[in-house]
Amino acid sequence: MASSFNQKSSSSASSSPRPTFRRASGKGTPRVSSSAPRARRSVASGAFGSGPAPAAPGYKPPAGYYAVPSPHKKPRSLAKPTTRKAGAGRVATPTRSTSAPKAPSRRTFTSVAAPARPAAPKPKKRRLGALGAIGGAFALVFGFLAGFLRLIPHPKLPATVRRYALIALAALAVLGVSFAVLAFSPVFSATDIQVQGSEHVSQQEAQALLQVPEGTTLLNVNEAAIAQGLERSPWVSGVSIERTFPHTLVITPVERKVAAIAYIAADDVAWAIGSDETWIAPLSLDVTLGSDGKPISDTTKLATGAQVTQLSGLDAALVLAKQVGAVLLTDVSADVSPSSGAKVESKIVLAGLAYANGFSESFISQVKDLSVPSVEAIAANLDSGVEVLLGSPDNIKTKEQVVTKLLEQEQGVTYINVRTPDSYTFRSADTSN
């Protein structure tokens, strides 16, 4: 039974509301009317709920009109429903498929062990030689500098200037890296080490004391470590190292400078004291003078019947002090206890050593000995027989100048008191007779 679209018909069982169309008031695209009547539930809507009934077959809306959908219903799914034949007065309703889903087919897998592959041999590492290391360092440093300089703001220079500047910087950097590489490479390894002796340290003793670190080359010589071994001798204060490329090192001990010799009469012994306030070692007081008045170090080489003079005690100490250009300290207290390599702690000896280090070499050559009974009573006995009372070790240079000038101006001076240089006194002998 078809639905009737006669507006005067009052049948509610078979008729359904017709979609409302309204012509747009203005020109252009028609607009949807907001006063569309709400669709009523009818028998025809059935399974679809309360929506507008479908239009009669063959119906076409007039030109300029369009259907207004219900504002109370959500749009239906766009999926195409499955239809079935409807009875009289009923519309087609969608149906769902009730057939059960097909179970997936099972597949059977069988695991098979893969054949073992032999382990691939590890590639051998190639060692770079010295030239290869230098070339790699050059490339690395050049690339680093090139990237670094691009980040630094600098005035715009011609391309040629920038290129030469970059090459110069890279060359300097490569020289430093190359030196570091060669310093620890076997190219200049120290395989020929020659040790020489000194005045008081023999070559055999120096070889026994010498300790050269393993891996030493001519470019990374550790002088401090080598000197530390030789300095176990109290006479040694350092080391001199000469390099002869490619593999030779010549090592010579550097001895302490003897600034003073302390003669301790109670023990009849003379101790050498270094300018660095260190007790060095006791000296032999068995001195032999030749016919020329000079000490002979090796008496085995004397000719038969040669005239010699044997000295001992204070006289021998005086000769030894003159020989090494040191000041002889006399009247040293018996409670002074020297020890090789130890620092001087006696205040009286330190005061005498201060004068020995403060006097000039020309003045020391005129000093016979320096008497040190106490700090305030220090006096110098000159070779000319003049006694100079010095006192405590202060204003040493001024005192020396006063004594030197006075001896040049005055004749027959026998005693000078310069404990206070600004008000010195002197005494001279009568030379009129």
C-alpha positions as CSV (number, residue, x, y, z in Angstrom):
1,M,0.0,0.0,0.0
2,A,1.6,3.3,-1.1
3,S,1.6,6.4,1.0
4,S,-0.6,9.3,-0.1
5,F,0.8,12.8,-0.5
6,N,-2.6,14.6,-0.6
7,Q,-2.4,17.5,1.9
8,K,-6.2,17.2,2.6
9,S,-6.0,13.6,3.6
10,S,-6.4,12.9,7.4
11,S,-5.2,9.3,7.4
12,S,-2.5,8.8,10.1
13,A,-2.0,5.1,9.5
14,S,-0.8,5.2,6.0
15,S,0.4,8.8,5.5
16,S,3.7,10.2,6.7
17,P,4.8,13.7,6.9
18,R,6.4,15.0,3.7
19,P,9.7,16.8,3.8
20,T,9.3,20.5,4.1
21,F,10.9,22.7,1.4
22,R,11.3,26.4,1.4
23,R,12.6,28.7,-1.2
24,A,15.6,30.8,-0.3
25,S,14.8,34.5,0.3
26,G,17.8,35.9,-1.4
27,K,19.8,35.1,-4.5
28,G,22.4,32.4,-4.6
29,T,22.6,29.3,-2.6
30,P,19.2,28.3,-0.9
31,R,19.4,28.1,2.9
32,V,17.9,25.6,5.3
33,S,14.7,26.5,7.1
34,S,15.1,26.5,10.8
35,S,11.4,26.0,11.4
36,A,11.1,22.5,10.0
37,P,8.5,20.4,11.9
38,R,9.8,17.6,14.0
39,A,9.2,14.2,12.4
40,R,6.7,12.0,14.2
41,R,7.2,8.3,14.9
42,S,5.2,6.3,12.4
43,V,4.7,2.7,11.6
44,A,6.8,3.2,8.5
45,S,9.8,4.3,10.6
46,G,9.8,1.0,12.5
47,A,13.4,-0.2,12.9
48,F,14.9,3.2,12.0
49,G,13.5,5.1,14.9
50,S,11.8,8.5,14.8
51,G,13.1,9.9,11.5
52,P,11.4,11.3,8.4
53,A,9.5,8.8,6.3
54,P,10.9,8.0,2.9
55,A,9.4,9.9,0.0
56,A,7.0,8.4,-2.5
57,P,8.5,6.6,-5.5
58,G,9.1,8.9,-8.4
59,Y,8.8,12.1,-6.4
60,K,11.2,14.9,-7.2
61,P,11.3,18.2,-5.3
62,P,10.7,21.4,-7.2
63,A,13.6,23.4,-8.5
64,G,15.1,25.7,-5.8
65,Y,14.0,23.4,-2.9
66,Y,16.0,20.9,-0.9
67,A,15.2,18.5,1.9
68,V,15.7,19.6,5.5
69,P,17.0,16.8,7.7
70,S,15.7,16.4,11.3
71,P,17.8,18.5,13.7
72,H,17.2,15.9,16.5
73,K,18.9,12.9,14.9
74,K,22.5,12.1,14.4
75,P,23.6,11.3,10.9
76,R,23.4,7.6,10.1
77,S,26.4,5.5,9.2
78,L,27.4,5.7,5.5
79,A,27.8,1.9,5.3
80,K,25.4,0.4,2.8
81,P,22.9,-1.8,4.7
82,T,21.7,-5.2,3.6
83,T,18.0,-5.0,2.4
84,R,15.3,-7.5,2.4
85,K,11.8,-7.6,0.9
86,A,9.3,-5.7,3.1
87,G,5.6,-6.5,3.5
88,A,2.7,-4.2,2.7
89,G,3.0,-0.8,4.3
90,R,6.6,-1.5,5.6
91,V,9.9,-0.2,4.4
92,A,13.1,-2.2,3.8
93,T,15.1,-2.7,7.0
94,P,18.8,-3.4,7.3
95,T,19.9,-6.9,8.4
96,R,23.1,-8.2,10.0
97,S,25.0,-11.2,8.9
98,T,24.6,-14.0,11.5
99,S,27.1,-16.3,9.9
100,A,30.0,-17.2,12.3
101,P,33.5,-16.0,11.3
102,K,35.8,-18.5,9.8
103,A,38.5,-19.7,12.1
104,P,42.0,-19.0,10.8
105,S,43.8,-22.0,9.4
106,R,46.7,-23.3,11.5
107,R,50.2,-23.6,10.1
108,T,52.8,-25.9,11.5
109,F,56.4,-24.7,11.7
110,T,59.4,-26.8,12.4
111,S,62.6,-25.3,13.8
112,V,65.8,-26.3,12.1
113,A,69.2,-25.5,13.6
114,A,71.3,-23.2,11.4
115,P,74.8,-24.5,10.6
116,A,77.5,-22.9,12.7
117,R,79.6,-20.4,10.9
118,P,83.3,-20.1,11.6
119,A,84.3,-17.0,13.6
120,A,85.7,-14.3,11.3
121,P,89.3,-13.5,12.0
122,K,89.9,-10.2,13.8
123,P,91.6,-7.6,11.6
124,K,95.1,-6.9,12.6
125,K,95.8,-3.4,13.9
126,R,98.3,-1.5,11.8
127,R,100.8,0.5,13.8
128,L,101.6,3.9,12.5
129,G,105.1,4.9,12.3
130,A,106.5,8.3,13.4
131,L,105.9,9.9,10.0
132,G,102.3,8.5,9.9
133,A,101.6,9.8,13.3
134,I,102.9,13.2,12.4
135,G,100.8,13.3,9.2
136,G,97.7,12.3,11.1
137,A,98.4,14.9,13.7
138,F,98.8,17.6,11.0
139,A,95.5,16.7,9.4
140,L,93.7,16.6,12.7
141,V,95.1,19.9,13.9
142,F,94.6,21.6,10.6
143,G,90.9,20.6,10.5
144,F,90.4,21.6,14.1
145,L,91.9,25.0,13.6
146,A,89.9,25.6,10.4
147,G,86.7,24.9,12.2
148,F,87.6,26.8,15.3
149,L,88.6,29.9,13.4
150,R,85.3,30.1,11.6
151,L,83.6,30.5,15.0
152,I,85.8,33.4,16.1
153,P,84.7,36.8,15.0
154,H,87.6,38.5,13.2
155,P,88.0,41.4,10.8
156,K,87.4,40.5,7.2
157,L,90.7,39.9,5.5
158,P,91.6,38.8,2.0
159,A,91.3,35.1,1.3
160,T,95.1,34.9,0.7
161,V,96.0,36.4,4.1
162,R,93.5,34.1,5.9
163,R,94.9,31.1,4.1
164,Y,98.5,31.9,5.0
165,A,97.6,32.7,8.6
166,L,95.7,29.4,9.0
167,I,98.7,27.5,7.5
168,A,101.1,29.3,9.9
169,L,98.9,28.5,12.9
170,A,98.5,24.9,11.8
171,A,102.3,24.5,11.3
172,L,103.0,25.8,14.8
173,A,100.4,23.5,16.3
174,V,101.8,20.5,14.3
175,L,105.3,21.3,15.5
176,G,104.2,21.1,19.1
177,V,102.2,17.9,18.5
178,S,105.2,16.4,16.5
179,F,107.6,17.2,19.3
180,A,105.2,15.5,21.8
181,V,105.0,12.4,19.6
182,L,108.7,12.2,19.0
183,A,109.5,12.8,22.6
184,F,108.1,9.4,23.5
185,S,108.9,7.5,20.4
186,P,112.0,5.3,20.1
187,V,113.4,7.4,17.3
188,F,115.6,9.3,19.7
189,S,115.8,6.8,22.6
190,A,118.8,7.2,24.9
191,T,120.7,4.0,24.4
192,D,124.2,5.4,24.8
193,I,124.6,7.0,28.3
194,Q,128.0,8.3,29.2
195,V,128.7,9.3,32.8
196,Q,131.6,11.6,33.8
197,G,133.1,12.2,37.2
198,S,133.9,15.5,38.9
199,E,136.5,16.8,41.4
200,H,135.2,15.0,44.4
201,V,132.9,12.4,42.7
202,S,134.6,9.7,40.7
203,Q,133.2,8.2,37.5
204,Q,132.6,4.9,39.2
205,E,130.7,6.5,42.1
206,A,128.6,8.6,39.7
207,Q,127.7,5.5,37.7
208,A,126.6,3.7,40.9
209,L,124.4,6.7,42.0
210,L,123.0,7.4,38.6
211,Q,119.3,6.3,37.9
212,V,118.0,7.0,34.4
213,P,114.2,6.4,34.1
214,E,113.0,3.7,31.7
215,G,111.8,5.0,28.3
216,T,114.1,8.1,28.4
217,T,114.7,9.8,25.1
218,L,116.8,12.8,24.1
219,L,113.6,14.9,24.0
220,N,112.0,13.9,27.4
221,V,115.0,13.7,29.7
222,N,113.9,14.1,33.3
223,E,116.8,16.0,34.8
224,A,115.2,16.2,38.2
225,A,115.0,12.4,38.5
226,I,118.6,11.9,37.3
227,A,119.9,14.7,39.7
228,Q,118.0,13.1,42.6
229,G,120.1,9.9,42.3
230,L,123.4,11.8,42.0
231,E,122.5,14.2,44.9
232,R,122.8,11.3,47.3
233,S,126.4,12.4,47.3
234,P,126.8,15.5,49.6
235,W,129.1,17.1,47.0
236,V,126.5,17.0,44.2
237,S,124.0,19.8,43.9
238,G,122.7,19.2,40.4
239,V,123.5,17.6,37.1
240,S,124.7,18.7,33.6
241,I,123.2,16.8,30.6
242,E,124.5,17.1,27.1
243,R,122.6,15.6,24.1
244,T,124.2,14.2,21.1
245,F,121.7,13.0,18.5
246,P,120.4,10.5,17.9
247,H,121.0,8.3,21.0
248,T,123.8,9.7,23.2
249,L,123.5,11.4,26.6
250,V,126.5,12.8,28.5
251,I,125.8,13.2,32.2
252,T,128.2,15.1,34.5
253,P,127.6,15.8,38.3
254,V,127.5,19.5,39.3
255,E,129.2,20.0,42.7
256,R,128.3,22.5,45.4
257,K,130.3,25.6,45.7
258,V,132.4,25.5,48.9
259,A,131.9,28.9,50.5
260,A,133.7,28.2,53.8
261,I,135.7,25.7,55.7
262,A,135.1,25.3,59.4
263,Y,138.1,24.2,61.3
264,I,137.2,22.5,64.7
265,A,140.4,22.5,66.7
266,A,138.9,20.2,69.4
267,D,138.6,17.4,66.8
268,D,141.4,18.6,64.5
269,V,139.0,18.4,61.6
270,A,138.0,20.7,58.8
271,W,134.5,20.6,57.3
272,A,133.5,22.0,53.9
273,I,130.4,24.1,53.9
274,G,128.4,24.9,50.7
275,S,127.1,28.3,49.8
276,D,123.5,26.8,50.3
277,E,124.3,26.4,54.0
278,T,124.8,22.6,53.8
279,W,127.5,20.6,55.5
280,I,129.3,18.8,52.7
281,A,132.0,16.5,54.0
282,P,135.2,16.5,56.1
283,L,138.4,17.3,54.3
284,S,141.7,15.6,54.7
285,L,144.3,17.7,56.6
286,D,147.2,15.8,55.2
287,V,148.5,18.4,52.7
288,T,151.7,18.2,50.7
289,L,153.3,21.3,49.2
290,G,155.7,21.2,46.4
291,S,158.8,23.3,45.9
292,D,156.6,26.0,44.3
293,G,154.4,26.2,47.4
294,K,151.3,24.6,45.7
295,P,149.6,21.6,47.1
296,I,150.2,18.3,45.4
297,S,147.1,16.1,45.0
298,D,148.9,12.9,43.9
299,T,152.2,12.3,45.7
300,T,152.9,9.0,43.8
301,K,153.9,11.0,40.8
302,L,156.7,12.9,42.7
303,A,160.2,12.4,41.4
304,T,162.7,10.8,43.7
305,G,164.4,13.4,45.9
306,A,161.9,16.1,45.3
307,Q,161.6,18.7,48.0
308,V,158.1,18.8,49.5
309,T,156.6,20.2,52.7
310,Q,154.0,18.3,54.8
311,L,151.3,20.4,56.5
312,S,148.6,19.4,59.0
313,G,146.0,20.9,61.3
314,L,145.3,24.6,61.0
315,D,148.1,25.2,58.4
316,A,146.7,22.5,56.1
317,A,143.2,24.0,56.5
318,L,144.5,27.5,55.5
319,V,146.0,26.0,52.3
320,L,142.8,24.1,51.5
321,A,140.7,27.3,51.9
322,K,143.0,29.3,49.6
323,Q,142.9,26.5,47.1
324,V,139.1,26.5,46.7
325,G,138.6,30.2,47.2
326,A,136.7,29.8,50.5
327,V,136.8,31.5,53.9
328,L,138.4,29.6,56.7
329,L,136.3,29.8,59.9
330,T,138.4,29.4,63.0
331,D,137.7,29.4,66.8
332,V,134.6,27.3,66.1
333,S,132.9,26.0,69.2
334,A,133.4,22.4,70.1
335,D,129.6,21.8,70.5
336,V,129.1,22.2,66.7
337,S,128.3,18.7,65.3
338,P,128.4,18.6,61.5
339,S,126.7,15.9,59.3
340,S,127.1,15.3,55.6
341,G,124.2,16.7,53.6
342,A,122.5,18.3,56.6
343,K,121.7,22.0,57.0
344,V,123.9,24.2,59.2
345,E,122.0,25.0,62.4
346,S,124.7,26.7,64.5
347,K,124.1,30.5,64.7
348,I,127.8,31.3,65.0
349,V,128.7,29.2,61.9
350,L,125.7,30.7,59.9
351,A,127.0,34.2,60.8
352,G,130.4,33.4,59.5
353,L,128.9,31.9,56.4
354,A,126.9,35.0,55.8
355,Y,130.2,37.0,55.6
356,A,131.6,34.4,53.3
357,N,128.7,34.7,50.9
358,G,128.5,38.5,51.2
359,F,132.1,39.4,50.5
360,S,133.4,39.9,47.0
361,E,135.9,37.4,45.6
362,S,138.6,40.1,45.5
363,F,138.2,40.8,49.2
364,I,138.0,37.1,50.1
365,S,141.4,36.6,48.5
366,Q,142.8,39.0,51.1
367,V,141.2,37.2,54.1
368,K,143.4,34.7,55.9
369,D,140.7,33.4,58.2
370,L,137.5,34.5,59.9
371,S,137.4,34.1,63.7
372,V,133.9,33.3,65.0
373,P,134.1,32.9,68.8
374,S,130.6,34.6,69.0
375,V,128.2,36.5,66.7
376,E,129.2,39.9,68.0
377,A,132.9,39.2,68.1
378,I,133.4,38.0,64.5
379,A,136.7,39.4,63.2
380,A,138.6,38.9,59.9
381,N,142.4,38.4,59.8
382,L,143.9,39.7,56.5
383,D,147.0,38.3,54.9
384,S,148.6,41.8,55.4
385,G,148.3,41.3,59.2
386,V,145.4,43.7,59.7
387,E,142.7,42.7,62.1
388,V,139.1,43.8,61.2
389,L,136.4,43.7,63.8
390,L,133.2,43.0,61.9
391,G,130.6,42.1,64.5
392,S,127.1,40.8,63.5
393,P,126.6,40.0,59.8
394,D,124.7,43.2,58.7
395,N,125.7,45.9,56.2
396,I,128.3,43.5,54.8
397,K,128.9,45.4,51.5
398,T,129.3,48.7,53.4
399,K,131.8,47.3,55.8
400,E,133.9,45.9,53.0
401,Q,133.9,49.3,51.2
402,V,135.0,51.1,54.4
403,V,137.9,48.7,55.0
404,T,139.0,48.7,51.3
405,K,139.0,52.5,51.1
406,L,140.7,53.0,54.5
407,L,143.6,50.6,53.5
408,E,144.1,52.5,50.3
409,Q,144.2,55.9,52.0
410,E,146.1,55.1,55.2
411,Q,149.5,53.5,55.7
412,G,150.5,51.1,58.5
413,V,146.9,50.3,59.6
414,T,146.9,47.3,62.0
415,Y,143.3,47.4,63.4
416,I,139.9,48.5,62.0
417,N,136.6,48.5,63.9
418,V,133.6,48.5,61.4
419,R,130.9,47.1,63.7
420,T,129.2,50.4,63.0
421,P,130.3,51.4,59.5
422,D,129.1,55.0,59.8
423,S,131.4,55.6,62.8
424,Y,134.3,53.2,62.2
425,T,137.6,53.5,64.0
426,F,141.1,52.3,63.2
427,R,144.6,52.0,64.6
428,S,147.8,52.3,62.7
429,A,151.5,51.7,63.6
430,D,154.0,54.5,63.7
431,T,155.9,54.3,60.4
432,S,158.0,57.5,60.9
433,N,161.1,55.5,62.1
